[in-house]
Amino acid sequence: MCGEATGLPINSAMTVSSPDLISAHGALRLLLQVHPRVQGGLDTYSNKDASHMAERECSRVPGGVHQHVFGLGAVAHMVLGGKMGSYLAVNLGFGFGVTIGVHMAGNISGAHMNAALTFTSCALGRMSWKKFPVYVLGQFLGSFVAAATIYGLFYNAIIDFSGGKLMTTGPTATANIFATYLPDHMTLWRGFLDEVVVTGMLQLCLLAIADKGNNPTLLGTQAIVTGILVVIIGISLGMNSGYAINPSRDLPPRFFTFLAGWGSQVFRTKDWWWVPVVAPPLGAYCGAIIYLFFIGSNKRQEPQVLENPLAFEDHKISVLPKTTSHQHGVASLTPVSVYPEDRPSALYHP
């Protein structure tokens, strides 16, 4: 199913003198390294040192692999194993796969495992568009590797069940192990609407889970609560379209089946393949707008104030004051306001 961008604590601090004592170089370092929290819990990336950028981006791959391996493996049991699998087990597999993925990549990269949620973060200005292709590439690689893993593990069972004929429809269809396909009672556009609504509910609930200005989950419980949310969405709203709710969950495994022998029918069956790619980002964006308008707008937004920056020694930026004669050896210390282009102001009081 889908992975979530959970709001993770961001620790950064600085010791600054009055604005006229800050050099241009110091100001540049400030803008690059200080990332204040924003409203709605939608800011899901951390301010690690730039030297760890590659590590953060690569962490999306193993996080996505674990998420999708558990989910796709549960689907394989339901399709191939008869009594050994069930629809409830599929939801549990995807839900707690998300939990493991968040634990694995959350503190490094913010646990971006859902392209629809990443798109929303960029569209609302909470993350640079320059990061979007890198994040999505990591997500796509993770789910593609997961599909290949499940195919290798269940290869004999797939061939035995299908009689050696890899199909997307019919009683011996096996392509649905890897990607979603519309059931007979659904039309294309009803399926599109279903994906928009379900993904919108996912995004809205995730904002509530991570929003420190509202009623967030307890510290350390976001991963398990996010997994439970995915389980609830699956068991209550998953019947109509298979609740892809994540382009990264559906398109790469579908492409893998195209390469592995199912052929072009994986894209031609009911012309469904593009819906899990287009509808979830639209739904996630709508869900975020609804939350920020009806809930976020009713909260008083306070600037972040760090009363004691010395408590955050690991990330502080020191700008040493200069002693002038008319100040009698004492540098005047005043609050410094910082206004990045797409962030609220942050006030730092030495």
C-alpha positions in Angstrom: 0.0 0.0 0.0 1.3 3.3 0.9 4.2 4.8 2.9 3.9 8.0 5.0 5.8 11.1 5.6 5.7 11.5 9.3 6.6 14.6 11.1 9.9 14.0 12.9 11.6 16.3 15.5 14.0 18.8 14.1 16.7 19.9 16.5 18.7 23.0 15.5 19.9 26.0 17.3 22.2 28.9 17.0 24.0 31.5 19.0 23.8 34.9 17.3 24.6 38.5 18.0 22.7 41.5 16.7 21.9 41.5 13.0 24.6 44.0 12.0 27.2 41.5 13.3 26.1 38.7 11.1 28.3 38.2 8.1 27.0 37.3 4.6 28.6 33.9 5.0 27.0 33.3 8.3 23.6 34.4 7.0 24.0 31.9 4.1 24.8 29.1 6.6 21.8 30.1 8.6 19.4 29.9 5.7 20.8 26.5 4.6 20.9 24.8 8.0 17.9 26.2 10.0 14.6 24.7 9.2 11.8 25.8 11.6 8.7 23.7 12.0 5.7 24.7 9.9 2.0 24.4 10.6 0.1 21.2 10.1 2.9 18.7 10.7 3.6 18.6 6.9 7.3 19.4 7.2 8.8 15.9 7.2 12.4 16.3 6.5 15.3 16.8 8.9 18.2 19.2 8.8 21.0 16.7 8.8 24.4 17.9 7.5 24.7 18.1 3.7 27.4 15.4 3.7 24.7 12.9 4.6 22.4 13.7 1.7 23.2 10.5 -0.2 22.6 8.5 2.9 19.2 10.1 3.3 18.1 9.5 -0.3 19.3 5.9 -0.3 17.5 5.1 2.9 14.2 5.3 0.9 15.1 2.2 -1.0 15.3 -0.3 1.9 12.4 1.3 3.6 10.3 0.9 0.5 11.5 -2.7 0.0 10.4 -3.8 3.4 7.1 -2.0 3.2 6.2 -3.6 -0.1 7.7 -7.1 0.5 5.4 -7.6 3.5 2.4 -6.3 1.6 2.9 -8.1 -1.7 3.9 -11.3 0.2 0.5 -11.2 2.0 -1.3 -10.7 -1.3 0.6 -13.7 -2.7 -0.6 -15.8 0.2 -4.2 -14.8 -0.5 -4.0 -15.4 -4.2 -1.9 -18.6 -4.2 -2.3 -20.1 -0.8 -6.0 -20.5 -0.4 -6.7 -20.8 3.3 -3.2 -19.6 4.1 -4.1 -16.1 3.2 -7.0 -13.6 3.7 -7.9 -10.0 2.9 -7.4 -9.1 6.5 -3.9 -10.5 6.3 -3.2 -8.3 3.2 -4.2 -5.2 5.1 -2.0 -6.2 8.1 0.9 -6.9 5.8 0.8 -3.5 4.1 0.0 -1.7 7.3 2.8 -3.1 9.4 5.1 -3.0 6.4 4.6 0.7 6.5 5.4 0.7 10.2 8.7 -1.1 9.6 9.5 1.2 6.7 9.0 4.3 8.9 11.2 2.8 11.6 13.9 2.0 9.1 14.1 5.3 7.2 12.2 7.8 9.3 15.0 9.4 11.3 17.3 9.5 8.2 15.1 10.7 5.4 11.7 11.5 6.9 10.2 8.2 5.7 9.0 9.5 2.4 7.7 6.2 0.8 4.6 7.6 -0.9 4.9 9.7 -4.1 1.5 11.2 -3.6 2.5 12.5 -0.2 5.8 13.7 -1.4 4.1 15.6 -4.3 1.8 17.3 -1.8 4.7 18.4 0.4 6.3 20.0 -2.7 3.0 21.5 -4.0 2.4 23.2 -0.7 5.9 24.6 -0.5 7.0 22.4 2.4 9.8 20.8 0.3 11.8 21.8 -2.7 10.7 20.5 -6.1 14.4 19.7 -6.7 14.1 16.8 -4.2 10.9 15.4 -5.8 12.5 13.3 -8.5 15.2 12.0 -6.1 12.6 10.9 -3.5 10.3 9.3 -6.1 13.3 7.5 -7.7 14.2 5.9 -4.4 10.5 4.9 -3.8 10.2 3.4 -7.3 13.4 1.4 -6.9 12.3 0.1 -3.5 8.9 -1.2 -4.8 10.5 -2.6 -7.9 13.0 -4.6 -5.9 10.2 -5.7 -3.6 8.2 -7.0 -6.6 11.3 -8.9 -7.9 11.8 -10.4 -4.5 8.3 -11.7 -4.2 8.4 -13.1 -7.7 11.6 -15.0 -6.9 10.3 -16.3 -3.6 6.9 -17.4 -5.0 7.9 -18.3 -8.5 7.1 -22.1 -8.2 3.7 -21.3 -6.6 2.9 -18.8 -9.3 3.6 -21.2 -12.1 1.8 -24.1 -10.4 -1.3 -21.9 -9.7 -1.5 -20.4 -13.2 -0.5 -23.5 -15.1 2.4 -21.7 -16.7 0.2 -19.0 -18.2 0.7 -15.6 -16.7 -2.6 -13.8 -16.8 -4.1 -10.5 -15.5 -7.7 -11.6 -15.5 -9.7 -14.8 -14.9 -9.6 -17.4 -12.2 -5.9 -18.1 -12.6 -4.8 -14.4 -12.7 -1.6 -13.7 -10.9 -0.7 -10.2 -12.0 -2.9 -8.9 -9.1 -0.3 -10.1 -6.7 1.9 -7.2 -7.7 -0.4 -4.3 -8.8 -4.1 -3.3 -8.5 -6.8 -4.1 -11.1 -10.4 -3.0 -11.2 -13.0 -5.6 -10.2 -15.9 -6.2 -12.5 -18.4 -4.0 -10.5 -16.2 -0.9 -10.9 -15.9 1.5 -13.9 -12.8 3.4 -14.7 -14.0 6.8 -13.5 -15.6 5.4 -10.3 -12.3 3.8 -9.6 -10.5 7.2 -10.2 -12.9 8.9 -7.7 -12.4 6.1 -5.2 -8.6 6.6 -5.3 -8.9 10.3 -4.9 -11.2 10.1 -1.9 -9.3 7.3 -0.1 -5.9 9.0 -0.6 -7.3 12.3 0.5 -8.5 10.6 3.8 -5.0 9.1 4.2 -3.3 12.5 3.9 -5.8 14.2 6.1 -5.4 11.6 8.9 -1.6 11.7 8.6 -1.6 15.5 9.1 -3.7 15.0 12.3 -1.3 12.3 13.5 1.8 14.5 13.1 0.4 18.0 13.9 2.0 19.2 17.1 -0.4 22.1 17.2 -3.4 19.8 17.4 -3.6 16.4 19.1 -0.6 14.4 17.8 0.3 10.9 18.7 2.7 10.2 21.6 6.4 10.5 20.9 7.7 7.3 19.4 4.2 6.0 18.3 3.8 7.6 14.9 5.1 4.6 13.1 2.6 2.2 14.7 -0.3 4.6 14.5 0.4 5.2 10.8 0.5 1.4 10.2 -2.8 1.1 12.0 -4.3 3.9 9.8 -3.3 2.0 6.6 -5.0 -1.2 8.0 -8.2 0.7 8.8 -8.3 2.3 5.3 -7.8 -1.2 3.8 -10.4 -3.0 5.7 -13.0 -0.2 5.3 -12.4 1.3 1.9 -10.2 -1.1 0.0 -12.7 -3.3 -1.9 -13.5 -1.1 -4.8 -10.1 -0.3 -6.3 -7.6 -2.1 -4.1 -6.6 1.2 -2.4 -3.3 1.7 -4.3 -3.2 5.3 -2.8 0.5 5.5 -3.8 2.0 5.7 -7.3 5.2 4.1 -5.9 3.2 1.1 -4.8 1.5 0.3 -8.1 3.5 1.5 -11.1 7.0 -0.1 -10.5 5.6 -3.6 -9.6 3.3 -3.3 -12.7 6.3 -2.5 -14.8 8.1 -5.5 -13.3 5.3 -7.8 -14.3 5.5 -6.4 -17.9 9.2 -7.4 -18.0 8.7 -10.7 -16.2 6.3 -12.3 -18.7 2.8 -10.9 -18.2 3.3 -8.6 -21.2 1.5 -5.5 -22.3 -1.8 -6.8 -20.9 -0.8 -5.4 -17.5 -1.2 -1.9 -19.0 -4.2 -2.6 -21.3 -6.6 -4.3 -18.9 -9.4 -1.8 -18.5 -6.9 1.0 -19.1 -6.5 1.2 -15.4 -2.7 1.5 -15.1 -2.6 5.4 -15.1 -5.3 5.9 -12.4 -3.1 4.8 -9.4 -0.4 7.2 -10.8 -2.6 10.3 -11.3 -5.5 10.0 -8.8 -3.5 9.6 -5.5 -1.5 12.9 -5.8 -4.7 14.7 -6.6 -6.4 13.2 -3.6 -3.5 13.8 -1.2 -3.4 17.5 -2.3 -7.1 17.9 -1.7 -6.9 16.2 1.7 -4.1 18.5 2.8 -6.0 21.6 1.7 -9.1 20.4 3.5 -7.1 19.8 6.7 -5.2 23.2 6.6 -8.4 25.1 5.8 -10.8 23.6 8.3 -8.4 22.6 11.1 -5.1 24.3 10.6 -6.6 27.8 10.0 -8.4 27.5 13.4 -5.1 27.1 15.3 -3.0 30.0 16.5 0.4 29.8 14.8 3.3 30.7 17.0 6.9 31.3 15.9 9.4 28.8 17.1 11.4 30.2 20.0 14.5 28.5 21.3 15.0 29.8 24.9 18.2 28.0 25.5 20.2 27.3 22.3 23.0 25.9 24.4 20.9 22.7 24.9 21.3 21.9 21.2 25.1 22.0 20.9 25.3 19.5 18.1 23.6 21.8 15.6 24.2 25.3 16.7 25.8 28.0 14.5 28.0 30.4 16.3 28.4 34.0 15.2 30.9 35.6 17.5 30.1 39.2 18.5 32.6 41.9 18.0 33.5 44.2 20.9 33.4 47.9 20.1 34.7 50.8 22.2 31.4 52.5 22.6 29.8 49.3 23.9 32.4 49.1 26.7 33.3 45.6 25.9 29.8 44.2 25.9 28.1 43.1 22.7 24.4 43.9 22.5 22.4 40.7 21.9 19.0 41.1 20.2 16.6 38.6 18.6 17.2 37.7 15.0 14.3 37.0 12.7 14.9 34.6 9.7 12.6 34.5 6.8 13.4 31.7 4.3 11.4 31.9 1.1 8.9 29.2 2.0 9.0 29.1 5.8 7.4 31.0 8.6 9.6 33.3 10.6 11.7 31.8 13.4 12.9 33.9 16.3 16.1 32.9 18.2 16.8 34.5 21.5 20.4 34.0 22.8 
